[in-house]
Amino acid sequence: MCDRILGIDPGLNITGYGVLEIADAGPKLCEAGIVRGRSRGSITRRVAEIHEGVADVIAALKPTAMAVEELYSHYKRPKTAILMGHARGVICLAAAQAGIPVIHYSATQVKKILTGSGRAGKTQVQNAIRQELGLAATPEPPDVADALAIALCHYYLRDKPSELRK
């Protein structure tokens, strides 16, 4: 069985995912897409849909590790952080139920690893992903590109000591 890294960009409405297969020549795109929380107004149903969707991706693609973007919240919107915590929680639960390790990366760390700057814009990150994976076009929607960026970050840092992954 080959190593596969599942990158996740958590969201309550759209959760992006990207799976990289690790080959001797480097990482290659296995599959990428989105999981939607379709139930408007019901946080309970939305997190259940996210859990089920991520669990389905894990079952189908059999990743050996999951890399997830850490939660970031602006002090003016604490409720957003709480709601996003629900999505991250069920995503981590799906990984735990499948017995795969979960590694967390901050958005600034992902940007720095891929572009050299922790303040890189979305376009810079998307171009780096396209170039690194040899893609003809930028992955869409942006949630997919972010998930692939997180997976690539883990690919580059996976053999480093945990204190260097922070």
C-alpha positions as CSV (number, residue, x, y, z in Angstrom):
1,M,0.0,0.0,0.0
2,C,1.4,3.4,-0.9
3,D,1.4,6.5,1.3
4,R,-1.4,9.0,0.7
5,I,-1.9,12.3,2.4
6,L,-5.4,13.7,2.8
7,G,-5.4,17.5,3.1
8,I,-8.5,19.2,4.5
9,D,-9.6,22.8,4.4
10,P,-12.5,22.7,6.9
11,G,-15.7,24.6,6.4
12,L,-19.3,24.4,7.5
13,N,-20.7,25.0,4.0
14,I,-17.8,23.7,1.9
15,T,-15.0,21.5,3.1
16,G,-12.2,21.1,0.6
17,Y,-10.2,17.9,0.4
18,G,-7.2,16.8,-1.7
19,V,-5.4,13.5,-1.6
20,L,-1.8,13.2,-2.7
21,E,-0.2,9.9,-3.5
22,I,3.5,9.8,-2.6
23,A,5.6,8.3,-5.3
24,D,9.4,8.0,-5.7
25,A,9.2,11.0,-8.1
26,G,7.3,13.1,-5.5
27,P,3.7,13.8,-4.7
28,K,1.0,13.3,-7.4
29,L,-2.6,14.3,-7.3
30,C,-4.9,11.3,-6.6
31,E,-8.2,13.1,-6.1
32,A,-9.6,16.4,-4.9
33,G,-13.0,17.8,-4.4
34,I,-15.4,19.2,-1.8
35,V,-17.8,17.9,0.8
36,R,-20.8,20.1,1.3
37,G,-22.8,20.8,4.5
38,R,-26.1,21.2,2.7
39,S,-28.6,21.6,5.6
40,R,-29.1,25.3,6.1
41,G,-30.0,26.4,9.5
42,S,-29.2,23.1,11.3
43,I,-25.7,22.9,12.6
44,T,-26.4,19.3,13.7
45,R,-27.3,18.1,10.3
46,R,-24.4,20.1,8.6
47,V,-21.7,18.6,10.8
48,A,-23.2,15.1,10.3
49,E,-23.0,15.7,6.5
50,I,-19.4,16.8,6.8
51,H,-18.5,13.8,9.0
52,E,-20.2,11.4,6.6
53,G,-18.6,13.0,3.5
54,V,-15.1,13.0,5.0
55,A,-15.5,9.4,6.3
56,D,-16.5,8.4,2.7
57,V,-13.4,10.1,1.3
58,I,-11.2,8.2,3.8
59,A,-12.9,4.9,3.2
60,A,-12.6,5.3,-0.6
61,L,-9.1,6.7,-0.9
62,K,-7.4,5.1,2.2
63,P,-5.0,7.9,3.2
64,T,-2.3,7.1,5.7
65,A,-2.3,10.6,7.2
66,M,-4.6,13.6,7.4
67,A,-3.4,17.2,7.4
68,V,-5.9,19.9,8.6
69,E,-5.7,23.6,8.7
70,E,-5.6,25.0,12.2
71,L,-8.5,27.1,13.4
72,Y,-7.9,30.9,13.1
73,S,-10.4,33.4,14.4
74,H,-10.5,37.1,14.3
75,Y,-11.3,38.6,17.6
76,K,-14.3,40.5,16.1
77,R,-15.9,37.2,15.1
78,P,-15.6,34.6,18.0
79,K,-18.8,32.9,17.0
80,T,-17.2,31.9,13.6
81,A,-14.4,30.2,15.4
82,I,-16.8,28.2,17.6
83,L,-18.8,27.1,14.6
84,M,-15.7,26.2,12.6
85,G,-14.5,24.2,15.6
86,H,-17.6,22.0,15.1
87,A,-16.5,21.2,11.6
88,R,-12.9,20.5,12.5
89,G,-14.2,18.3,15.4
90,V,-16.2,15.9,13.1
91,I,-13.4,15.9,10.6
92,C,-10.9,14.8,13.2
93,L,-13.4,12.3,14.5
94,A,-13.7,10.7,11.0
95,A,-9.9,10.3,11.0
96,A,-9.8,8.9,14.5
97,Q,-12.5,6.3,13.6
98,A,-10.4,5.3,10.6
99,G,-7.2,5.1,12.7
100,I,-5.2,7.6,10.7
101,P,-3.1,10.3,12.4
102,V,-4.1,14.0,12.1
103,I,-1.5,16.7,11.8
104,H,-2.5,20.4,12.2
105,Y,-0.8,23.3,10.3
106,S,-1.5,27.0,10.5
107,A,-2.4,28.9,7.4
108,T,0.7,31.0,7.6
109,Q,2.9,27.9,7.9
110,V,1.3,26.4,4.8
111,K,1.8,29.6,2.8
112,K,5.4,29.9,4.0
113,I,6.3,26.3,3.0
114,L,4.7,26.7,-0.5
115,T,5.7,30.2,-1.4
116,G,8.4,31.3,1.0
117,S,6.1,33.9,2.6
118,G,3.6,33.4,5.4
119,R,1.6,36.3,4.0
120,A,1.3,35.1,0.4
121,G,-2.0,35.7,-1.3
122,K,-4.4,33.1,-2.5
123,T,-3.2,33.5,-6.1
124,Q,0.4,32.9,-5.1
125,V,-0.6,29.7,-3.2
126,Q,-2.8,28.5,-6.1
127,N,0.1,29.0,-8.6
128,A,2.5,27.2,-6.3
129,I,0.1,24.2,-6.1
130,R,-0.4,24.2,-9.9
131,Q,3.3,24.2,-10.5
132,E,4.2,21.7,-7.7
133,L,1.7,19.2,-8.9
134,G,2.0,19.9,-12.7
135,L,-1.6,20.8,-13.1
136,A,-2.9,22.4,-16.3
137,A,-5.3,24.7,-14.3
138,T,-5.7,26.0,-10.8
139,P,-7.9,23.7,-8.7
140,E,-11.4,25.1,-8.2
141,P,-13.1,26.1,-5.9
142,P,-10.4,27.7,-3.7
143,D,-11.3,25.3,-0.9
144,V,-9.8,22.5,-3.0
145,A,-6.6,24.5,-3.7
146,D,-6.3,25.2,0.1
147,A,-6.7,21.5,0.9
148,L,-4.0,20.6,-1.6
149,A,-1.8,23.2,-0.1
150,I,-2.2,21.7,3.3
151,A,-1.4,18.2,2.0
152,L,1.7,19.5,0.2
153,C,2.8,21.3,3.4
154,H,2.6,18.0,5.2
155,Y,4.4,16.2,2.4
156,Y,7.4,18.6,2.8
157,L,7.4,18.5,6.6
158,R,6.3,14.9,7.3
159,D,9.8,13.6,8.1
160,K,10.7,16.6,10.3
161,P,10.6,16.5,14.1
162,S,7.2,17.7,15.4
163,E,8.6,20.9,16.9
164,L,9.6,22.0,13.4
165,R,6.1,21.4,12.1
166,K,4.7,24.2,14.3
